Amino acid sequence: MKKYLLLHIPALICFTQTAFAQLQLSKPLVRKEVQMPFPDKLVIPASTKIIPVHINEIKKPFVISVNNFRELINKARAQCPSLKSLPPTLILNAERANNLTANLQWETKYAFKASGFNIERSLADTFHFATVNFAWATAGGRLKKNYHLPDYNDYGGVSFYRIKLLNHDTAYLYSNIALVKGYDAAPFSIYPNPASGKIWIEVIAKLNGNAAIMLYDASGKIMQQQALNCTKDVLIPKSIDVSKLAAGVYQVKILMPDKTFLAGKFIKE
């Protein structure tokens, strides 16, 4: 019996070790979670963090007006050597304002050395220009400058203008030549007004031919009618006796050779 037990002890030990090994393999593996260390300071989310700001510390935005900005740009351009080397330009526009005045407007570019302008005029042609006025140049370094000047002009025909730009270094530059039309002469006149015995009518016709003069009273009734022989662009005077007309306001109508009507009024004393 002892001999039998001694033979089975090694086999029992081997079985026990094998079973224990299988039992260890059958247990599930457990991962140990790594715990974050507790922070030393309290962490506050950015959305809940409040930073006090004093009103005096708030800076107002820097505002630049359009005019100031343009002025800064123009000064910078005026100081640029490449722009100063560009040739100046001078453009003139002219038109008649009324029977006594012609309006002149001109524009300069890159005229940094301009000191003044001579206004020159020639009547009827472009061969007899003479200085009729002067204008000082505007100070400053702007690239583009505009000028305006009225000129007394009662010439009935066509006038021609040009501008002479004068520089500080004795150089000069001429503008283009601008045309101004002559004023429209009064087509006819009636005098004296008021009248007592006789009136004079002066007419300038655009065509040769006969004109018809008609006098109407205040009610529209024709009182007199006379014929007038007209010559183109020639002043034709005509006298009419109104001594027998009653006192009041009368209208004069003239049918011209070109089939147009002229109208005016006079007072009979």
C-alpha positions as CSV (number, residue, x, y, z in Angstrom):
1,M,0.0,0.0,0.0
2,K,2.8,2.5,0.9
3,K,4.6,1.5,-2.3
4,Y,1.4,2.2,-4.3
5,L,1.0,5.7,-2.8
6,L,4.6,6.6,-3.4
7,L,4.2,5.8,-7.1
8,H,1.1,8.1,-7.5
9,I,2.4,11.2,-5.6
10,P,4.5,12.6,-8.6
11,A,1.5,12.1,-10.9
12,L,-0.7,14.0,-8.6
13,I,1.7,16.9,-8.2
14,C,2.0,17.2,-12.1
15,F,-1.8,17.2,-12.4
16,T,-2.2,19.9,-9.8
17,Q,0.4,22.2,-11.5
18,T,-1.3,21.7,-14.9
19,A,-4.8,22.5,-13.6
20,F,-3.5,25.6,-11.8
21,A,-1.9,26.9,-15.0
22,Q,-5.1,26.4,-16.9
23,L,-7.1,28.2,-14.2
24,Q,-4.7,31.2,-14.5
25,L,-5.2,31.4,-18.3
26,S,-8.9,31.2,-18.1
27,K,-9.2,34.4,-15.9
28,P,-10.0,37.6,-17.9
29,L,-7.3,40.2,-18.2
30,V,-8.1,43.4,-16.3
31,R,-6.7,46.8,-17.6
32,K,-5.7,49.2,-15.0
33,E,-7.0,52.7,-15.7
34,V,-4.5,55.5,-15.3
35,Q,-5.8,58.1,-13.1
36,M,-5.1,61.7,-13.8
37,P,-3.4,63.6,-11.0
38,F,-5.7,66.1,-9.3
39,P,-4.8,69.6,-10.4
40,D,-3.2,71.9,-7.9
41,K,-5.3,74.9,-9.1
42,L,-9.0,75.2,-10.0
43,V,-9.5,75.1,-13.8
44,I,-12.3,77.5,-15.0
45,P,-13.7,77.1,-18.5
46,A,-13.0,80.0,-20.8
47,S,-16.7,80.7,-21.5
48,T,-17.3,81.3,-17.8
49,K,-14.2,83.3,-17.0
50,I,-15.0,87.0,-16.5
51,I,-12.3,89.6,-17.0
52,P,-13.1,93.1,-15.7
53,V,-12.5,95.9,-18.2
54,H,-12.5,99.6,-17.3
55,I,-14.5,101.9,-19.6
56,N,-11.5,104.3,-19.8
57,E,-9.4,101.5,-21.2
58,I,-11.6,101.0,-24.3
59,K,-10.0,102.7,-27.3
60,K,-12.1,104.4,-29.9
61,P,-11.5,103.4,-33.6
62,F,-9.3,105.7,-35.6
63,V,-11.5,107.5,-38.1
64,I,-10.1,109.1,-41.3
65,S,-12.5,111.2,-43.5
66,V,-12.5,110.8,-47.3
67,N,-11.2,114.3,-47.8
68,N,-8.3,113.8,-45.4
69,F,-7.5,110.5,-47.0
70,R,-7.5,112.0,-50.5
71,E,-5.3,114.8,-49.3
72,L,-2.8,112.3,-47.8
73,I,-2.7,110.4,-51.1
74,N,-2.3,113.5,-53.1
75,K,0.6,114.7,-51.0
76,A,2.3,111.3,-51.3
77,R,1.9,111.3,-55.0
78,A,3.1,114.9,-55.3
79,Q,6.3,114.0,-53.5
80,C,6.9,111.0,-55.8
81,P,9.7,111.7,-58.3
82,S,8.1,109.5,-61.0
83,L,4.9,111.6,-60.9
84,K,6.8,114.9,-60.9
85,S,8.6,113.9,-64.0
86,L,5.4,113.5,-66.0
87,P,4.7,116.3,-68.5
88,P,1.9,118.7,-67.3
89,T,-1.4,118.8,-69.2
90,L,-3.8,121.7,-69.7
91,I,-7.4,121.4,-71.1
92,L,-9.7,124.4,-71.7
93,N,-13.5,124.5,-72.1
94,A,-15.4,127.7,-72.9
95,E,-19.0,128.7,-73.6
96,R,-21.1,131.8,-73.8
97,A,-23.1,132.6,-70.6
98,N,-24.9,135.6,-72.0
99,N,-24.5,138.5,-74.4
100,L,-21.7,140.1,-72.2
101,T,-19.9,137.1,-70.7
102,A,-18.0,134.0,-71.7
103,N,-17.3,131.3,-69.1
104,L,-13.9,129.7,-69.2
105,Q,-13.0,126.5,-67.4
106,W,-9.7,124.7,-67.5
107,E,-8.0,121.8,-65.8
108,T,-4.4,121.0,-65.1
109,K,-2.6,117.8,-64.3
110,Y,1.0,117.4,-63.0
111,A,1.4,121.2,-63.2
112,F,3.4,121.3,-59.9
113,K,5.5,124.3,-61.0
114,A,2.6,126.5,-62.3
115,S,2.6,130.1,-61.1
116,G,-0.2,131.6,-63.2
117,F,-2.2,131.6,-66.4
118,N,-2.6,134.1,-69.2
119,I,-6.0,134.2,-70.8
120,E,-5.7,134.9,-74.5
121,R,-8.5,135.7,-77.0
122,S,-8.7,136.2,-80.7
123,L,-11.8,137.5,-82.5
124,A,-13.1,136.0,-85.7
125,D,-10.0,133.9,-86.3
126,T,-7.2,132.0,-84.6
127,F,-4.3,134.3,-85.7
128,H,-4.6,137.3,-83.5
129,F,-4.5,136.1,-79.9
130,A,-4.0,138.8,-77.2
131,T,-3.8,138.5,-73.4
132,V,-7.1,139.8,-71.9
133,N,-6.9,138.5,-68.4
134,F,-4.7,136.7,-65.8
135,A,-5.3,134.1,-63.1
136,W,-3.0,132.9,-60.3
137,A,-2.3,129.2,-59.9
138,T,-3.7,127.4,-56.9
139,A,-1.1,126.5,-54.3
140,G,-0.7,122.9,-53.2
141,G,0.6,119.6,-54.5
142,R,-2.6,118.1,-55.9
143,L,-2.2,116.2,-59.2
144,K,-5.4,117.7,-60.7
145,K,-6.7,121.2,-60.3
146,N,-9.7,123.0,-61.8
147,Y,-10.1,126.7,-62.5
148,H,-13.0,128.9,-63.6
149,L,-13.0,132.5,-64.8
150,P,-15.7,134.6,-66.6
151,D,-14.5,136.9,-69.3
152,Y,-16.3,140.0,-70.6
153,N,-17.1,139.4,-74.2
154,D,-19.8,141.4,-76.2
155,Y,-18.4,140.4,-79.6
156,G,-21.3,139.4,-82.0
157,G,-19.1,137.0,-84.0
158,V,-17.1,133.9,-83.0
159,S,-14.4,134.3,-80.4
160,F,-11.4,131.9,-79.8
161,Y,-9.7,131.4,-76.4
162,R,-6.6,129.6,-75.2
163,I,-4.7,129.5,-71.9
164,K,-1.0,130.0,-71.4
165,L,0.3,128.2,-68.3
166,L,3.3,130.0,-66.8
167,N,5.9,128.1,-64.7
168,H,8.2,129.3,-62.0
169,D,11.2,128.2,-64.1
170,T,10.1,130.6,-67.0
171,A,8.8,127.6,-69.0
172,Y,5.2,127.7,-70.4
173,L,2.5,125.5,-71.9
174,Y,-0.5,126.3,-74.1
175,S,-3.9,124.7,-73.9
176,N,-6.2,123.7,-76.7
177,I,-8.1,126.4,-78.5
178,A,-11.8,126.7,-77.5
179,L,-14.5,128.4,-79.6
180,V,-17.2,130.7,-78.1
181,K,-20.2,131.7,-80.3
182,G,-21.2,135.3,-80.7
183,Y,-24.3,136.6,-78.9
184,D,-27.7,136.7,-80.6
185,A,-28.4,140.3,-81.5
186,A,-31.9,141.6,-80.6
187,P,-34.0,140.7,-83.7
188,F,-36.0,143.9,-83.4
189,S,-36.6,146.8,-81.1
190,I,-39.4,149.3,-80.5
191,Y,-38.8,152.9,-79.4
192,P,-39.8,155.2,-77.8
193,N,-41.8,153.3,-75.3
194,P,-44.2,154.8,-74.2
195,A,-44.9,156.7,-77.4
196,S,-47.4,159.5,-78.3
197,G,-47.1,160.3,-82.0
198,K,-44.6,157.9,-83.7
199,I,-42.8,154.7,-83.0
200,W,-39.7,153.3,-84.7
201,I,-39.2,149.6,-85.3
202,E,-35.7,148.2,-86.1
203,V,-35.4,144.7,-87.6
204,I,-32.5,142.4,-88.6
205,A,-33.6,139.7,-90.9
206,K,-31.9,136.3,-91.6
207,L,-33.1,136.2,-95.2
208,N,-33.8,138.7,-98.0
209,G,-37.5,139.4,-98.7
210,N,-40.6,141.2,-97.5
211,A,-41.8,141.3,-93.9
212,A,-45.3,142.2,-92.7
213,I,-45.8,144.5,-89.6
214,M,-49.1,144.2,-87.8
215,L,-50.4,146.3,-84.8
216,Y,-53.1,144.8,-82.4
217,D,-55.0,146.4,-79.6
218,A,-55.6,144.8,-76.2
219,S,-58.7,142.9,-77.5
220,G,-56.7,141.4,-80.4
221,K,-58.1,143.6,-83.1
222,I,-55.7,144.5,-85.9
223,M,-55.3,148.3,-86.0
224,Q,-52.6,148.7,-88.7
225,Q,-50.6,146.6,-91.2
226,Q,-47.5,147.6,-93.2
227,A,-45.0,146.0,-95.5
228,L,-41.2,146.1,-94.9
229,N,-38.5,145.2,-97.4
230,C,-35.6,143.3,-95.6
231,T,-32.0,142.7,-96.4
232,K,-30.1,139.8,-94.8
233,D,-28.1,140.8,-91.7
234,V,-28.8,144.5,-92.3
235,L,-30.6,146.6,-89.6
236,I,-33.8,148.0,-91.2
237,P,-35.6,150.9,-89.4
238,K,-39.3,151.5,-89.9
239,S,-41.4,154.4,-88.5
240,I,-45.2,154.0,-87.8
241,D,-47.6,156.8,-86.9
242,V,-49.6,155.9,-83.8
243,S,-50.9,159.4,-83.0
244,K,-54.5,158.5,-83.8
245,L,-54.6,155.4,-81.6
246,A,-56.3,155.5,-78.3
247,A,-54.2,155.4,-75.1
248,G,-53.4,151.8,-74.0
249,V,-51.1,148.8,-74.6
250,Y,-50.6,147.6,-78.2
251,Q,-48.9,144.5,-79.5
252,V,-46.6,144.4,-82.6
253,K,-46.2,141.2,-84.6
254,I,-43.8,140.9,-87.6
255,L,-43.9,138.0,-90.1
256,M,-40.3,137.7,-91.3
257,P,-39.1,136.5,-94.7
258,D,-38.1,133.1,-93.2
259,K,-41.7,132.7,-92.0
260,T,-40.9,133.3,-88.4
261,F,-42.8,135.7,-86.1
262,L,-41.4,138.4,-83.9
263,A,-43.5,140.0,-81.2
264,G,-43.3,143.0,-78.9
265,K,-45.4,145.6,-77.0
266,F,-45.5,149.3,-76.6
267,I,-47.7,151.8,-74.6
268,K,-49.6,154.6,-76.4
269,E,-49.9,157.7,-74.2
